[in-house]
Amino acid sequence: MKAIEVRGDKERPELVWGEAPDVTIGPDEVLVEVRAAAVNRADLWQARGAYPPPPGASEVLGLEMAGVVREVGAAVAGPPAGWQPGDRVCALLPGGGYAERVSVPAGMLLRLPDDWSFAQGAAVPEVWYTAYINLFDEGALKPGEIALIHAGASGVGTAAIQLAVDAGARAFATAGSAEKVAQCRALGAELAINYKEQDFLVEVLAATGGEGVDVILDPVGGSYLERNIRALRPFGRLVNIANLGGPKGELNMGRVLGKRLRIIGSTLRGRPVAEKIAITRKFEADIWPKLAGGQESARRLRPIIDSVFPIAEAQAAHEHVLANRNVGKVILQVGE
C-alpha cells in the first residue's frame, strides 16, 4: 500500500507519498480503505519528532479518517457490531491515517451518514471528541455557564463553540484575525476577541462585569496561564489541552486557592484503547445524532472544513496549518 513517509530533518520534515508495508488486522479490528484523513497539530509535532505515537501504534501520521470497510476481524463480524465490507465509517486513530489502508479497533468506528462526504467524516473524530470530553467531562460545563474557547477558529475551537451553545452555555472565543473572529461569531460565540489586537482578559472581564468565566478550554498553555487564572470566576475550571504557547507560565497560587479553581491537563491520543472506545460510544449516543442530522439541536451542528488537499500534497497541507491560515479542518483526500 501507499502511505506518507516523513523524510528530512526535524526542522524541515518532508512528507512523501510512497510505498509502505501493508497493514493486517486482529480478531477485534476492522481494515478500512481510507478515503479521507484530517490534519491535526499533533501530526505537525510528530513530523518534527516532538510527539511520538503511543506504544504499539502506527508510525504513520494521521489521527482520524473516513473510509470504507474492506475486511472485518472474526470477533467483530456480524451481530452485534454488524460491520461488514462496504460499510462507510469514520474513526479516531492512534496513528496511521495518512495511508491507503488502516486497521481500527471495531469499537472505535462510527457509521457515516449516507449523505455525508468522506471529508466531513474525517473532520469529526479527533477534534469533536476533544471538544466534547474537555468541555463536559473535564470542564463540567453546565447550561447557563460561560466557556472561553481559545483558538476558536481551529478544528477543536469550531467544534467547542457549537457544542457549548447547543448545551445551553454561553461561548466566548479568541482568534487571530478579523475573518476568524467573524467565523466564531457565526458559529454562536457571543463574544469573539482578536487576540492580536485586544487583551482577552480585559475583554472577558468587561463583558462579565468583572466576574469572569466558568470554563476555559486552552491549547496555548504557559503564556496564557496567568491571564487564564484571572479570567476565571470562583469555582472555575481551566482545561489545558496543549502548550502551543510554551510549557511554562507564572501561577499565582493565591488566586487559585482563593477562588477555589481547578486546573486540568488533558490529552486524547495517549489514552488507552478501552477509554477511547468508551468516549466513542458516549459521543455516539450524546452528540452524533445531532451532528449527523438525525436529531434536532439548538443550532445545527456541523464540521467546519477549511480546505481539501490531495494526499500527495500533504506537505502543502501541513504548511497551511502551520501558518495558521485555516478556519476549521484541513482534509487530505486519499484516492478518487
Beta strands, then each sheet from edge to edge (+ up, - down):
strand 1: 2-8
strand 2: 13-19
strand 3: 29-39
strand 4: 64-72
strand 5: 88-92
strand 6: 101-105
strand 7: 109-111
strand 8: 146-149
strand 9: 170-175
strand 10: 191-194
strand 11: 213-218
strand 12: 232-240
strand 13: 262-265
strand 14: 305-310
strand 15: 329-333
sheet 1: 1+ 2-
sheet 2: 6+ 3- 4+ 5- 7+
sheet 3: 6+ 3- 15+ 14+
sheet 4: 10+ 9+ 8+ 11+ 12+ 13+
end
